[in-house]
């Protein structure tokens, strides 16, 4: 039987290096907001789905919660295990969590990974299986309405002195190949899938979930001094980069 793979295994070294940047979006925007949103405590049983090299899983474990991280990429799981023993790690696809029992986890988190998964309905079905009946599933995404790969960009209106977000497509689903280092001739590539908000809502509802909370998170970065500084900083605080959803099983 053909082994399932992910395009992210090939960029494991680059991704691990990126996460060491203390000024990354993961460190300065996603982590503090996610920890506030989750409010984890020792009794929680947490699954970090598509955990990568364990950046978030390790932070979850510091709360005293019991944490298990799962990822399909052996390269990333190897790095996660080498980073410490606070978390148990399993190599597994998000839609085939054979190691997990029914109703095992009080919290499932999936951070910036669902957009790299092809069959989200199968993923949601499996999450529903492993989640307790009163548990929660928290997803963090690149904002699907404002960060549409190859169909969105920043623009600047010189007359009005306004920075704006241009969206050239949104409702149509798309499979996108991304060059991780476009300036290099032999750039590694990853695969992402664009879906609209209604695509996520319909898929979640179809697998028995209700959206109970939605948050939108903006950039922490600021522009250097210059004629566009105010406009750029205003746009950063008006147009969110990330969206977080909390969903719970319908009783």
C-alpha positions in Angstrom: 0.0 0.0 0.0 1.3 3.4 -1.0 2.5 5.5 2.0 0.7 8.8 2.4 3.1 11.8 2.3 3.1 15.6 2.7 4.9 18.3 0.8 6.1 19.8 4.1 8.5 17.0 4.9 10.8 18.3 2.3 11.0 21.7 3.9 11.5 20.5 7.5 14.9 22.1 7.9 13.7 25.5 6.6 10.5 25.4 8.8 12.5 24.6 12.0 14.8 27.4 11.3 11.9 29.8 10.7 10.3 29.0 14.0 13.5 30.0 15.9 12.8 33.6 14.9 11.5 35.2 18.0 9.7 37.8 15.9 7.7 35.3 13.8 4.0 35.4 13.5 3.9 32.1 15.3 5.7 33.5 18.3 4.2 37.0 18.5 0.7 36.6 17.1 -0.6 33.0 17.0 1.0 31.6 20.2 -0.2 34.2 22.7 -3.7 34.4 21.2 -4.0 30.6 21.0 -2.9 30.1 24.6 -5.5 32.7 25.7 -8.2 31.1 23.7 -7.5 27.6 24.9 -6.9 28.3 28.5 -5.4 24.8 29.0 -5.1 23.2 32.5 -3.6 20.0 33.8 -6.8 17.9 33.3 -6.9 18.6 29.6 -6.0 15.8 27.1 -4.7 17.6 24.0 -4.0 16.5 20.5 -1.9 18.8 18.4 -3.0 17.7 14.9 -0.4 18.2 12.2 2.0 19.3 14.9 5.0 19.8 12.7 8.2 20.0 14.7 6.2 20.5 17.9 6.5 24.3 18.4 2.9 24.6 19.8 2.7 21.2 21.4 5.6 22.0 23.6 4.0 25.2 24.8 0.7 23.4 25.4 2.5 20.9 27.6 4.0 23.6 29.8 0.5 24.2 31.2 0.5 20.7 32.7 -1.9 19.3 30.1 -1.2 15.9 28.7 -0.3 16.5 25.1 0.1 14.3 22.1 1.4 15.6 18.7 0.7 13.9 15.4 2.0 14.7 12.0 2.3 12.8 8.7 5.9 13.9 8.0 8.5 11.6 9.5 11.1 14.4 9.1 9.1 16.7 11.3 8.3 14.1 13.9 12.0 13.3 14.2 12.7 16.9 14.9 9.9 17.1 17.4 11.1 14.1 19.4 14.6 15.5 19.4 13.4 18.8 21.0 12.3 17.3 24.3 10.2 14.7 26.1 7.2 16.8 27.4 5.1 15.5 24.5 4.3 12.1 23.0 4.6 12.1 19.2 3.0 9.9 16.6 3.5 9.7 12.8 0.0 9.7 11.3 -2.2 11.4 8.7 -4.8 13.7 10.1 -7.6 11.6 8.7 -6.3 8.3 10.0 -5.4 8.5 13.7 -5.2 4.8 14.3 -3.3 5.3 17.6 -6.2 7.2 19.1 -9.2 5.8 21.0 -12.8 7.1 20.5 -13.5 10.2 22.7 -9.9 10.4 24.0 -9.1 14.1 23.8 -10.8 17.1 25.4 -9.0 19.5 23.0 -7.8 19.1 19.4 -5.8 21.9 17.9 -4.8 22.3 14.3 -2.6 25.3 13.7 -1.9 26.6 10.1 -2.1 23.1 8.7 -5.6 22.4 7.6 -4.9 24.5 4.4 -2.4 21.9 3.4 -4.9 19.0 3.7 -6.8 17.8 0.7 -9.8 15.9 2.3 -11.0 18.1 5.2 -14.2 16.2 5.5 -12.3 13.1 6.4 -10.2 15.1 8.8 -13.2 16.5 10.6 -14.8 13.1 10.8 -11.7 11.7 12.5 -11.5 14.6 14.9 -15.1 14.1 15.8 -14.3 10.4 16.6 -11.3 11.1 18.9 -12.9 14.2 20.6 -14.9 13.9 23.9 -18.5 14.7 23.5 -18.0 18.0 25.3 -14.6 18.7 23.8 -13.5 21.5 21.5 -11.7 21.6 18.2 -9.7 24.8 17.6 -8.4 25.6 14.1 -6.0 28.4 13.1 -5.9 29.3 9.4 -4.3 31.9 7.2 -7.4 34.1 6.8 -9.3 32.6 3.9 -11.0 35.9 2.9 -7.8 38.0 2.8 -4.9 35.7 2.2 -5.8 33.9 -1.0 -2.6 32.4 -2.5 -1.9 33.9 -5.9 -5.2 35.7 -5.9 -4.6 38.4 -3.3 -2.0 41.2 -2.8 -1.3 44.5 -1.1 -1.9 47.7 -3.1 -1.3 51.4 -2.4 -3.6 54.3 -3.5 -1.2 57.2 -3.9 -4.0 59.7 -4.3 -5.8 58.7 -1.1 -2.7 57.6 0.8 -4.3 54.3 1.6 -2.9 50.8 1.7 -5.5 48.2 0.6 -5.9 44.5 0.2 -6.7 43.4 -3.4 -8.7 40.2 -3.7 -8.9 38.7 -7.2 -10.7 35.5 -6.3 -12.3 34.0 -3.2 -15.3 31.6 -3.7 -13.6 29.2 -6.0 -11.7 26.4 -4.4 -8.1 26.0 -5.6 -5.1 23.7 -5.3 -2.0 25.8 -5.3 1.7 24.9 -5.6 3.9 27.2 -3.6 7.7 27.8 -4.2 9.2 28.1 -0.7 12.3 29.9 -2.1 11.2 31.4 -5.4 14.5 33.1 -6.0 16.3 29.8 -6.2 16.4 27.6 -9.3 15.7 24.4 -7.2 13.1 25.7 -4.8 11.2 23.2 -2.6 7.5 23.2 -3.2 4.5 22.8 -0.9 0.8 22.3 -1.7 -2.0 24.4 -0.3 -5.8 24.4 -0.8 -7.9 27.5 -0.8 -11.4 27.2 0.6 -13.9 29.9 1.5 -15.5 30.4 4.9 -18.7 28.7 3.7 -16.7 25.7 2.6 -15.3 25.3 6.1 -18.7 25.9 7.7 -20.4 23.4 5.5 -17.7 20.7 6.0 -17.8 21.2 9.8 -21.6 21.1 10.0 -21.6 18.0 7.8 -19.5 16.2 10.3 -21.6 17.2 13.3 -19.7 20.4 14.5 -21.1 23.8 15.4 -18.9 26.9 15.3 -18.9 28.4 18.8 -16.2 31.0 18.6 -14.4 33.0 15.8 -11.5 35.3 16.2 -9.4 37.3 13.7 -5.8 38.2 14.5 -3.8 41.0 13.0 -0.1 41.5 12.4 2.2 42.7 15.2 4.7 44.3 12.8 5.2 48.0 12.3 6.6 50.0 9.4 9.7 52.1 9.5 9.5 55.8 9.2 8.4 57.0 5.8 5.5 58.6 3.9 3.5 55.3 3.9 4.1 54.3 7.5 0.7 55.4 8.9 -1.2 53.9 6.0 0.7 50.6 6.2 0.3 50.3 10.0 -3.4 51.2 9.7 -3.9 48.4 7.1 -2.2 45.9 9.3 -4.6 46.5 12.1 -7.7 46.6 9.9 -7.0 43.5 7.7 -6.4 40.3 9.7 -3.9 37.7 8.7 -5.2 34.8 10.7 -8.6 33.4 11.6 -9.2 31.1 14.6 -12.3 28.9 14.9 -13.5 27.0 17.9 -16.0 24.3 17.1 -17.8 21.7 19.3 -19.7 18.5 18.6 -23.4 18.9 18.3 -25.1 16.9 21.1 
